[in-house]
Amino acid sequence: MRSLPLAALALVCAVLGIQVAAGGGSFEPLHPADPCAARKVTSQADGIDGLTERLVLLGIDAAACRLHVTRETLTLDLADPASRTDAQVGALHDGLRSAVRRMKADGTLPPASDLVDEALDAMDLNRLLKAAIRALPDSVVNAALKTDDILLRTVDNLDLRDLLAHLDDPDDLQREIERAVTPAVRDSLEARILGLV
């Protein structure tokens, strides 16, 4: 029994010796990535969830760059109501708008027709109205609705402070987003119609 602690100590020393010999003695923590450096952002999700994930990641990058902090620092600060500032919330707003423009410019922003079915599934609309919208050709949907315009309007409609306060409640978070998206779609459609008149 007395030999077990000694054997364990010997094994620990052997592992530490191997780690030091392999360069483990000069451990340096990784430096956070520069948020101002362009990076490719992909998502494991598809559709609206994937689009939202990329939008948020790129938006946080742009906000952190503007504030001259790391993405990690900004993310932690935004999650903590006690340390969240007006400057951070403003930078996040501008960062999200910048992310929309970047995705449009690099061709990663999907056309509205790619998102219609998923959006309709989440909306509380009359079944016949949903069927009529689904019957529209993609070209009509894409002529009427521009994804970038809807996203920019949605970002402007979001109460980011309230949204950040509901990060731990998915239902409240979803309601906050729907409150911003619905008028964004309506306003975008109205603007397109008025532009045709």
C-alpha positions as CSV (number, residue, x, y, z in Angstrom):
1,M,0.0,0.0,0.0
2,R,2.8,2.4,0.8
3,S,4.3,1.9,-2.7
4,L,1.1,3.2,-4.4
5,P,1.6,6.9,-3.6
6,L,5.3,6.6,-4.5
7,A,4.4,4.9,-7.8
8,A,1.8,7.6,-8.6
9,L,4.4,10.3,-7.8
10,A,6.9,8.6,-10.0
11,L,4.4,8.4,-12.9
12,V,3.5,12.1,-12.5
13,C,7.2,13.0,-12.5
14,A,7.8,10.9,-15.6
15,V,4.9,12.6,-17.4
16,L,6.1,16.1,-16.4
17,G,9.6,15.1,-17.5
18,I,8.4,14.1,-20.9
19,Q,6.3,17.3,-21.3
20,V,9.3,19.5,-20.4
21,A,11.6,17.6,-22.8
22,A,9.0,18.1,-25.5
23,G,9.0,21.9,-25.0
24,G,6.1,22.0,-22.5
25,G,8.2,24.0,-20.1
26,S,8.0,27.1,-22.4
27,F,4.2,27.2,-22.5
28,E,2.7,30.4,-23.7
29,P,-1.0,31.0,-23.9
30,L,-2.4,31.5,-27.3
31,H,-2.9,35.1,-28.3
32,P,-6.5,36.0,-29.2
33,A,-7.1,36.5,-32.9
34,D,-7.1,40.1,-34.2
35,P,-10.8,41.0,-34.6
36,C,-9.9,43.5,-37.4
37,A,-8.4,40.7,-39.5
38,A,-10.9,39.3,-42.0
39,R,-11.7,35.7,-41.3
40,K,-14.0,33.2,-43.0
41,V,-17.0,32.5,-40.8
42,T,-18.9,29.3,-41.4
43,S,-21.8,27.8,-39.6
44,Q,-22.8,24.2,-38.7
45,A,-26.5,25.3,-39.1
46,D,-28.4,26.0,-42.3
47,G,-31.0,28.5,-43.3
48,I,-31.9,31.3,-40.9
49,D,-30.0,29.8,-38.0
50,G,-26.8,29.7,-40.0
51,L,-27.3,33.2,-41.4
52,T,-27.9,34.5,-37.9
53,E,-24.9,32.8,-36.5
54,R,-22.6,34.2,-39.2
55,L,-24.2,37.7,-38.8
56,V,-23.5,37.7,-35.1
57,L,-20.0,36.4,-35.3
58,L,-19.0,38.9,-38.0
59,G,-20.9,41.7,-36.1
60,I,-18.9,40.9,-32.9
61,D,-15.7,41.0,-34.9
62,A,-16.5,44.4,-36.3
63,A,-17.6,45.7,-32.9
64,A,-14.5,44.4,-31.2
65,C,-12.3,46.0,-33.9
66,R,-14.0,49.3,-33.5
67,L,-13.5,49.2,-29.7
68,H,-9.9,47.9,-30.0
69,V,-10.6,44.9,-27.8
70,T,-10.6,41.1,-28.5
71,R,-13.8,39.3,-29.5
72,E,-13.6,37.3,-26.3
73,T,-13.4,40.4,-24.1
74,L,-16.3,42.0,-25.9
75,T,-18.4,38.9,-25.8
76,L,-17.9,38.5,-22.0
77,D,-18.6,42.2,-21.4
78,L,-21.8,42.1,-23.5
79,A,-23.0,39.0,-21.5
80,D,-22.5,40.8,-18.2
81,P,-25.1,43.6,-17.6
82,A,-22.8,45.1,-14.9
83,S,-20.0,45.7,-17.4
84,R,-22.0,46.4,-20.6
85,T,-21.6,50.0,-21.8
86,D,-23.4,52.2,-24.3
87,A,-20.3,52.3,-26.4
88,Q,-20.3,48.5,-26.6
89,V,-24.0,48.3,-27.5
90,G,-23.5,51.0,-30.1
91,A,-20.5,49.2,-31.5
92,L,-22.5,46.0,-31.7
93,H,-25.3,47.7,-33.6
94,D,-22.8,49.1,-36.1
95,G,-20.9,45.8,-36.2
96,L,-24.1,43.9,-37.2
97,R,-24.8,46.4,-39.9
98,S,-21.3,46.1,-41.2
99,A,-21.7,42.3,-41.1
100,V,-24.7,42.5,-43.4
101,R,-22.9,44.7,-45.9
102,R,-19.9,42.4,-45.8
103,M,-22.0,39.3,-46.5
104,K,-23.7,41.0,-49.3
105,A,-20.4,42.1,-50.8
106,D,-18.8,38.7,-50.6
107,G,-21.9,36.9,-51.9
108,T,-22.6,34.8,-48.8
109,L,-26.0,36.5,-48.1
110,P,-28.7,34.2,-49.3
111,P,-31.6,35.5,-51.5
112,A,-34.9,36.0,-49.7
113,S,-36.4,33.1,-51.5
114,D,-34.0,30.7,-49.8
115,L,-35.4,31.7,-46.4
116,V,-39.1,32.1,-47.1
117,D,-40.3,28.5,-46.2
118,E,-38.4,28.5,-42.9
119,A,-39.6,32.0,-42.1
120,L,-43.2,31.1,-42.9
121,D,-43.0,28.0,-40.7
122,A,-42.1,30.2,-37.7
123,M,-44.8,32.8,-38.4
124,D,-48.3,32.8,-37.1
125,L,-50.1,33.4,-40.4
126,N,-53.3,32.1,-41.9
127,R,-52.7,28.7,-43.7
128,L,-54.0,30.0,-47.0
129,L,-51.8,33.1,-46.9
130,K,-48.8,30.9,-46.2
131,A,-49.7,28.7,-49.2
132,A,-50.1,31.7,-51.5
133,I,-46.7,33.1,-50.5
134,R,-45.1,29.7,-51.0
135,A,-46.6,29.5,-54.5
136,L,-44.8,32.7,-55.6
137,P,-41.9,32.1,-57.9
138,D,-38.4,32.7,-56.4
139,S,-37.9,35.6,-58.9
140,V,-41.0,37.4,-57.5
141,V,-39.9,36.9,-53.9
142,N,-36.4,38.1,-54.6
143,A,-37.7,41.1,-56.6
144,A,-40.0,42.1,-53.7
145,L,-37.7,41.3,-50.7
146,K,-33.9,42.0,-50.5
147,T,-32.2,40.1,-47.7
148,D,-29.8,42.8,-46.9
149,D,-32.5,45.5,-46.6
150,I,-34.6,43.3,-44.3
151,L,-31.5,42.5,-42.1
152,L,-30.4,46.1,-41.9
153,R,-33.9,47.2,-40.9
154,T,-34.1,44.3,-38.4
155,V,-30.8,45.4,-36.8
156,D,-32.1,49.0,-36.5
157,N,-35.4,47.7,-35.0
158,L,-33.6,45.6,-32.3
159,D,-33.4,46.8,-28.8
160,L,-30.0,45.4,-28.3
161,R,-30.0,46.1,-24.5
162,D,-33.2,44.1,-24.1
163,L,-32.0,41.4,-26.4
164,L,-28.8,41.0,-24.4
165,A,-30.8,40.8,-21.2
166,H,-32.7,37.8,-22.6
167,L,-29.7,35.7,-23.7
168,D,-30.5,33.0,-21.2
169,D,-34.2,32.7,-22.2
170,P,-34.6,31.4,-25.8
171,D,-38.3,32.1,-25.9
172,D,-37.9,35.7,-24.9
173,L,-35.0,36.0,-27.3
174,Q,-37.1,34.7,-30.1
175,R,-39.9,37.1,-29.3
176,E,-37.5,40.0,-29.3
177,I,-36.2,39.1,-32.7
178,E,-39.7,38.5,-34.1
179,R,-40.7,42.0,-32.9
180,A,-37.8,43.4,-34.9
181,V,-38.1,41.2,-38.0
182,T,-41.9,41.6,-38.7
183,P,-41.8,45.4,-39.1
184,A,-38.6,45.1,-41.1
185,V,-40.2,42.8,-43.6
186,R,-43.3,45.0,-43.8
187,D,-41.2,48.2,-44.2
188,S,-39.0,46.6,-46.8
189,L,-42.0,45.5,-48.9
190,E,-43.6,49.0,-48.6
191,A,-40.4,50.7,-49.7
192,R,-40.0,48.3,-52.7
193,I,-43.7,49.0,-53.7
194,L,-43.3,52.7,-53.3
195,G,-40.1,52.5,-55.4
196,L,-42.1,50.9,-58.2
197,V,-44.8,53.6,-58.2
